[in-house]
Amino acid sequence: MLQLGRLIVVGFVVLTVIYAVVSVWSRMVRRRKLAREWDQEIRQGDREAFIRDGLENYDDSFRRKLILLVYIVPVVLIAVIIYMMNFY
């Protein structure tokens, strides 16, 4: 039972680090795309306000919520593997 607890704690920590890295990386990519869009197409008004508004829209987007699959997919895969090993 101690091994299961250790697996859960270590797995949660590893998945949290992966989630943080993917989240920061995704936000940086979005910021870069918004800056490129402003530089190539808009060029009027405040660039930083445009990027800030775009990132606020990104924070509420479905794409940002998909990053939570970093937690869900590995847990489901481990559960399926444990089930298969014990009952098949």
C-alpha distances in whole Angstrom, upper triangle without the diagonal:
4,5,5,6,9,10,11,13,14,15,17,19,20,21,23,25,26,27,29,30,31,33,35,36,37,39,41,42,43,45,46,47,49,51,52,53,55,57,58,59,59,60,62,60,57,55,52,53,52,49,48,49,47,44,44,44,41,39,40,40,37,37,35,33,32,30,27,26,25,22,22,23,20,17,19,20,16,16,19,18,14,17,19,17,16,19,22
4,5,5,6,9,10,11,12,14,15,17,18,20,21,23,24,25,27,29,30,31,33,35,36,37,39,40,42,43,45,46,48,49,51,52,54,55,57,58,58,59,60,59,56,54,51,51,51,48,46,47,46,43,43,43,41,38,39,39,37,37,35,32,32,30,27,26,24,22,23,23,20,18,21,21,17,17,21,19,16,19,22,19,19,22,25
4,5,5,6,9,10,10,12,14,15,16,18,20,21,22,24,25,27,28,29,31,32,34,36,37,38,40,42,43,44,46,48,49,50,52,53,55,56,56,57,59,58,55,52,49,50,50,46,45,46,45,41,42,42,39,37,38,38,36,35,33,31,30,28,25,24,22,20,21,21,18,16,18,18,14,15,18,16,14,17,19,17,17,20,22
4,5,5,6,9,10,10,12,14,15,16,18,20,21,22,24,26,26,28,30,31,32,34,36,37,38,40,41,42,44,46,47,48,50,52,53,54,54,56,57,56,53,50,48,48,48,44,43,44,42,39,39,40,37,34,35,35,33,32,30,28,27,25,23,22,20,17,18,18,15,13,15,15,12,12,15,14,12,14,17,15,15,18,21
4,5,5,6,9,10,11,12,14,15,16,18,20,21,23,24,25,26,29,30,31,33,35,36,37,39,40,42,43,45,46,47,49,51,52,53,53,54,56,54,51,49,46,46,46,43,41,42,41,38,38,38,36,33,34,34,32,32,30,27,27,25,22,22,20,17,18,19,16,14,17,17,14,14,18,17,15,18,20,19,19,22,24
4,5,5,6,8,10,11,12,14,15,17,18,20,21,23,24,25,27,28,30,31,33,34,36,37,39,40,42,43,45,46,48,49,51,52,52,53,55,53,50,48,45,46,45,42,41,42,41,37,37,38,35,33,34,34,32,31,29,28,27,24,22,22,19,17,18,19,16,14,18,18,14,16,19,18,16,19,21,20,20,23,25
4,6,5,6,8,10,10,12,14,15,16,18,20,21,22,23,26,26,28,30,31,32,34,36,37,38,40,42,43,44,46,47,49,50,50,51,53,52,49,46,44,44,44,40,39,40,39,35,36,36,33,31,32,32,30,29,27,25,24,22,20,19,16,14,15,16,12,11,14,14,11,12,15,14,13,16,18,17,18,21,23
4,6,5,6,9,10,10,12,14,15,16,18,20,21,22,24,25,26,28,30,31,32,34,36,37,38,40,41,42,44,46,47,48,48,50,51,50,47,44,42,42,42,38,37,38,36,33,33,34,31,28,29,29,27,27,25,23,22,20,17,17,15,12,13,14,11,9,13,14,11,12,15,15,14,16,19,18,19,22,24
4,5,5,6,9,10,11,13,14,15,17,19,20,21,23,24,26,27,29,30,31,33,35,36,37,39,41,42,43,45,47,48,48,49,50,48,45,43,40,41,41,37,36,37,36,32,32,33,30,28,29,29,28,27,25,23,23,20,18,18,15,13,15,17,14,12,16,17,14,15,19,19,17,20,23,22,22,25,27
4,5,5,6,8,10,11,12,14,15,17,18,20,21,23,24,26,27,29,30,32,33,35,36,38,39,41,42,44,45,46,47,48,49,48,45,42,39,40,40,36,35,37,35,32,32,33,30,28,30,30,28,27,24,23,22,20,18,18,15,13,15,16,13,12,16,16,14,16,19,18,17,21,23,22,23,26,27
4,5,5,6,8,10,10,12,14,15,16,18,20,21,22,24,26,27,28,30,31,33,34,36,37,38,40,42,43,44,45,46,47,46,43,41,38,39,38,35,34,35,33,30,30,31,28,26,27,27,25,24,22,20,19,17,15,14,11,9,12,12,9,9,13,13,11,13,16,15,15,18,20,20,21,24,25
4,6,5,6,9,10,10,12,14,15,16,18,20,21,22,24,25,26,28,30,31,32,34,36,37,39,40,42,43,43,44,45,44,41,38,36,36,36,33,31,32,31,27,28,28,25,23,24,24,23,22,20,18,18,15,13,13,10,8,11,13,10,10,13,14,13,14,18,18,17,20,22,22,23,26,27
4,6,5,6,9,10,11,12,14,15,17,18,20,21,23,24,26,27,29,30,32,33,35,36,38,39,41,42,42,43,44,43,40,37,34,35,35,32,30,32,30,27,27,29,26,23,25,25,24,23,20,19,19,16,14,15,12,11,14,15,13,13,17,17,16,18,21,21,20,23,25,25,26,29,30
4,5,5,6,9,10,11,12,14,16,17,18,20,21,23,24,26,27,29,30,32,33,35,36,38,39,40,41,42,43,42,39,36,34,35,34,31,30,32,30,26,27,28,25,23,25,25,24,22,19,19,18,15,14,14,10,10,13,14,11,12,16,15,14,17,20,19,20,23,24,24,25,28,29
4,5,5,6,9,10,10,12,14,15,16,18,20,21,22,24,25,27,28,30,31,32,34,36,37,38,39,40,41,40,37,35,32,33,32,29,28,29,27,24,25,25,22,20,22,21,20,18,16,15,14,11,10,10,7,6,10,10,9,10,13,14,13,16,18,18,19,21,23,23,25,27,28
4,5,5,6,9,10,10,12,14,15,16,18,20,21,22,24,26,27,28,30,31,33,34,36,37,37,38,39,38,35,33,30,30,30,27,26,27,25,22,23,24,20,18,20,20,19,18,15,15,15,11,10,11,8,8,12,13,12,13,16,17,17,19,21,22,22,25,26,27,28,30,32
4,5,5,6,9,10,11,12,14,15,17,18,20,21,23,24,26,27,29,30,32,33,35,36,36,37,38,37,34,31,29,30,30,26,25,27,25,22,23,24,21,19,22,22,21,19,16,16,16,12,12,14,10,11,14,15,14,15,18,19,18,21,23,23,24,27,28,28,30,32,33
4,5,5,6,8,10,10,12,14,15,16,18,20,21,22,24,26,27,28,30,31,33,34,35,36,37,36,34,31,28,30,29,25,25,26,24,21,22,23,20,18,21,20,19,16,14,15,14,10,10,11,7,9,13,13,12,14,17,17,17,20,21,21,23,25,26,27,29,31,32
4,6,5,6,9,10,10,12,14,15,16,18,20,21,22,24,26,27,28,30,31,32,33,34,35,34,32,29,26,27,26,23,22,23,21,18,19,20,16,15,17,16,16,14,11,11,11,7,7,9,6,8,11,12,12,14,16,17,18,20,22,22,24,26,27,28,30,32,33
4,6,5,6,8,10,11,12,14,15,16,18,20,21,23,24,26,27,29,30,31,31,32,34,32,29,27,24,25,25,21,20,22,20,17,18,19,16,14,17,17,17,15,12,13,13,10,10,13,10,11,15,16,16,17,20,21,21,23,25,26,27,29,31,32,33,35,36
4,5,5,6,8,10,11,12,14,15,16,18,20,21,22,24,26,27,29,30,30,31,33,32,29,26,24,25,24,21,21,22,20,17,19,20,17,16,19,18,18,15,13,15,14,10,12,14,11,13,16,17,16,19,21,21,22,25,26,26,28,30,31,32,34,36,37
4,6,5,6,9,10,10,12,14,15,16,18,20,21,22,24,26,27,28,29,30,32,31,28,25,23,24,23,20,20,21,19,16,18,18,14,14,16,15,15,12,10,12,11,7,10,11,9,12,15,15,15,18,19,20,21,23,25,25,27,29,30,31,33,35,35
4,5,5,6,9,10,11,12,14,15,17,18,20,21,23,24,26,27,27,28,29,28,26,23,21,21,21,17,17,18,16,12,14,15,11,10,13,13,13,11,8,10,10,7,9,12,10,13,15,16,17,19,21,22,23,25,26,27,29,31,32,33,35,37,37
4,5,5,6,9,10,10,12,14,15,16,18,20,21,22,24,26,26,26,28,27,24,21,18,20,19,16,15,17,15,12,14,16,12,12,15,15,16,13,11,13,14,11,13,15,14,16,19,20,20,22,24,25,26,28,30,30,32,34,35,36,38,40,41
4,5,5,6,9,10,11,12,14,15,17,18,20,21,23,24,25,25,27,27,24,21,19,21,20,16,17,18,16,13,16,17,13,13,17,16,16,13,11,14,14,11,14,15,14,17,19,19,20,23,24,25,26,28,30,30,32,34,35,36,38,40,40
4,5,5,6,9,10,11,12,14,15,16,18,20,21,22,23,24,26,25,23,20,18,19,18,14,15,16,13,11,13,14,10,11,14,12,13,9,8,11,11,9,12,14,13,16,18,18,20,22,24,24,26,28,29,30,32,34,34,36,38,39,40
4,5,5,6,9,10,11,12,14,15,16,18,20,21,21,22,23,22,20,17,15,16,15,11,11,13,11,8,11,11,8,9,12,12,13,11,9,12,13,11,14,16,16,18,21,21,23,25,26,27,29,31,32,33,35,36,37,39,41,42,43
4,5,5,6,9,10,11,12,14,15,16,18,20,20,21,22,22,19,16,14,16,15,11,12,14,12,10,13,14,11,12,16,15,17,14,12,16,16,14,17,19,18,21,23,24,25,27,29,29,31,33,34,35,37,39,40,41,43,44,45
4,5,5,6,9,10,11,12,14,15,16,18,19,20,22,22,20,16,16,17,15,12,14,15,12,11,14,14,11,13,16,15,16,13,12,16,15,14,17,19,18,21,23,23,24,27,28,28,30,33,33,34,37,38,39,40,43,44,44
4,5,5,6,9,10,10,12,14,15,16,17,18,20,20,18,14,14,14,12,9,11,12,8,7,11,11,8,10,13,12,14,11,10,14,15,14,17,19,19,22,23,24,26,28,29,29,32,33,34,35,38,39,40,41,44,45,45
4,5,5,6,9,10,11,12,14,15,15,16,18,17,15,11,10,12,10,7,9,10,8,7,11,11,9,12,15,14,17,14,13,17,18,17,20,22,22,24,26,27,28,31,32,33,34,36,37,38,41,42,43,44,47,48,48
4,5,5,6,9,10,10,12,14,15,15,18,18,16,12,12,14,12,9,12,14,11,11,14,15,13,15,18,17,19,16,16,20,20,19,22,24,23,26,28,28,30,32,33,34,36,38,38,39,42,43,44,45,48,49,49
4,5,5,6,9,10,10,12,13,14,17,17,16,13,13,14,12,9,12,13,10,10,14,13,12,15,17,15,17,15,15,19,19,18,22,23,23,26,28,28,30,32,33,33,36,38,38,39,42,43,43,45,48,48,48
4,5,5,6,9,10,10,10,12,14,14,13,9,10,11,8,6,9,10,7,8,12,11,11,14,16,15,17,15,16,19,20,20,23,25,25,28,29,30,32,34,35,35,38,39,40,41,44,45,46,47,50,50,51
4,5,5,6,9,10,10,10,12,13,11,8,9,11,8,7,10,12,10,11,14,15,14,16,19,18,21,19,19,22,23,22,26,27,27,30,32,32,34,36,37,38,40,42,43,44,46,48,48,50,52,53,53
4,5,5,6,8,10,10,13,15,14,10,12,14,11,10,14,15,12,14,17,17,16,19,21,20,22,20,20,24,24,23,27,28,28,31,33,33,35,37,38,38,41,43,43,44,47,48,48,50,52,53,53
4,5,5,6,7,9,12,13,13,10,12,13,10,10,13,13,11,13,16,15,15,18,20,18,21,19,20,23,24,24,27,28,29,32,33,33,35,38,38,39,41,43,43,45,47,48,49,51,53,54,53
4,6,6,5,6,8,10,10,7,10,11,8,8,12,12,11,13,16,16,16,19,21,20,23,21,21,25,26,26,29,31,31,34,35,36,38,40,41,41,44,46,46,47,50,51,52,53,56,56,56
4,6,6,6,9,11,11,8,11,13,11,11,15,16,14,16,19,19,19,22,24,23,26,24,24,28,28,28,31,33,33,36,38,38,39,42,43,43,45,47,48,49,51,53,53,55,57,58,58
4,6,7,11,14,14,12,15,16,13,14,17,18,16,18,21,20,20,23,25,24,26,24,25,28,29,29,32,33,34,37,38,38,40,42,43,43,46,48,48,49,52,53,53,55,58,58,58
4,6,9,12,13,12,15,15,12,13,17,16,15,18,20,19,19,23,24,23,25,24,25,28,29,29,32,34,34,37,38,38,41,43,43,44,47,48,48,50,52,53,54,56,58,59,58
4,5,8,10,9,12,12,10,12,15,14,13,17,18,18,19,22,23,22,25,24,25,28,29,29,33,34,35,38,39,39,42,44,44,45,48,49,50,51,53,54,55,57,59,60,60
4,7,8,8,11,12,10,12,15,15,15,18,20,20,21,24,25,25,28,27,27,30,31,31,35,36,37,39,41,41,43,46,46,47,49,51,52,53,55,57,57,59,61,62,62
4,7,8,11,11,10,13,15,15,15,18,20,20,21,24,25,25,28,28,28,31,32,33,36,38,38,41,42,43,45,47,48,49,51,53,53,55,57,58,59,61,63,64,64
4,6,9,8,8,11,13,13,14,17,18,18,20,22,24,24,28,27,27,30,32,32,35,37,37,40,41,42,44,46,47,48,50,52,53,54,56,57,59,60,62,63,64
4,6,5,6,9,10,11,12,14,16,17,18,20,22,23,26,26,25,28,30,30,32,35,35,37,39,40,42,44,45,46,48,50,51,52,54,55,57,58,60,61,62
4,5,5,6,9,10,11,12,14,16,16,18,21,21,24,23,23,26,28,27,30,32,32,35,37,38,39,41,42,43,45,47,48,49,51,53,54,55,57,59,59
4,5,5,6,9,10,10,12,14,15,16,19,20,23,22,21,24,26,25,28,30,30,33,35,36,37,39,41,42,43,45,46,48,49,51,52,54,56,57,57
4,5,5,6,8,10,10,12,14,15,17,18,22,22,20,23,26,25,28,30,31,33,34,36,38,39,40,42,44,45,46,48,50,51,52,54,56,57,57
4,5,5,6,9,10,11,12,14,16,17,20,19,19,22,24,24,26,29,29,32,33,34,36,38,39,40,42,44,45,46,48,49,51,53,54,55,56
4,5,5,6,9,10,10,12,15,15,18,17,16,20,21,21,24,26,26,29,30,31,33,35,36,37,39,41,42,43,45,47,48,50,51,52,53
4,5,5,6,9,10,10,13,14,18,17,16,19,21,20,23,26,26,28,30,31,33,34,36,37,39,40,42,43,45,46,47,49,51,52,53
4,5,5,6,9,10,11,13,16,16,15,18,20,21,23,25,26,28,29,31,33,34,35,37,39,40,41,43,45,46,47,49,51,52,52
4,5,5,6,9,10,10,14,13,13,16,18,18,21,23,24,26,27,28,31,32,33,35,37,38,39,41,43,44,45,47,48,49,50
4,5,5,6,9,10,13,12,11,14,16,16,18,21,21,23,25,26,28,30,31,32,34,35,37,38,40,41,42,44,46,47,48
4,5,5,7,9,13,13,11,13,16,16,18,21,22,23,25,27,29,30,31,33,35,35,37,39,40,41,43,45,46,47,48
4,5,5,6,10,11,10,12,15,16,18,20,21,23,24,26,28,29,30,32,34,35,36,38,40,40,42,44,45,46,47
4,5,5,8,8,7,10,12,12,15,17,18,20,21,23,25,26,27,29,31,32,33,35,37,37,39,41,42,43,44
4,6,9,9,6,9,11,11,13,16,17,18,20,22,24,25,26,28,30,30,32,34,35,36,38,40,41,42,43
4,7,9,7,8,11,12,13,16,18,19,20,22,24,25,26,28,30,30,32,34,35,36,38,40,41,41,42
4,5,6,7,9,11,13,15,17,18,19,20,23,24,24,26,28,29,30,32,34,34,36,38,40,40,41
4,5,5,6,9,10,12,14,16,16,17,20,21,21,23,25,26,27,29,31,31,32,35,36,36,37
4,5,5,7,10,11,13,15,15,16,19,20,20,22,25,25,26,28,30,31,32,34,36,36,37
4,5,6,8,10,12,14,14,16,18,20,20,22,24,25,26,28,30,31,32,34,36,36,37
4,5,6,8,10,11,12,14,16,17,18,20,22,22,24,26,27,28,30,32,33,34,35
4,5,6,8,10,10,11,14,15,15,17,20,20,21,23,25,26,27,29,31,31,32
4,5,6,8,10,11,13,14,15,17,19,20,21,23,24,26,27,29,30,31,32
4,5,6,7,9,11,12,13,15,17,17,19,21,22,23,25,27,28,29,30
4,5,5,6,8,10,10,12,14,15,16,18,20,21,22,24,25,26,27
4,6,6,7,9,11,12,13,15,16,17,19,21,22,23,25,27,27
4,6,6,7,9,11,11,13,15,16,17,19,21,22,23,25,26
4,6,5,6,9,10,11,12,14,16,16,18,20,21,22,23
4,6,5,6,9,10,11,12,14,15,16,18,20,21,22
4,5,5,6,8,10,10,12,14,15,16,18,20,20
4,5,5,6,9,10,11,12,14,15,17,18,19
4,5,5,6,9,10,10,12,14,15,16,17
4,5,5,6,9,10,10,12,14,15,16
4,5,5,6,9,10,10,12,14,15
4,5,5,6,9,10,11,12,14
4,5,5,6,9,10,10,11
4,5,5,6,9,10,10
4,5,5,6,9,10
4,6,5,6,8
4,6,5,5
4,6,6
4,6
4
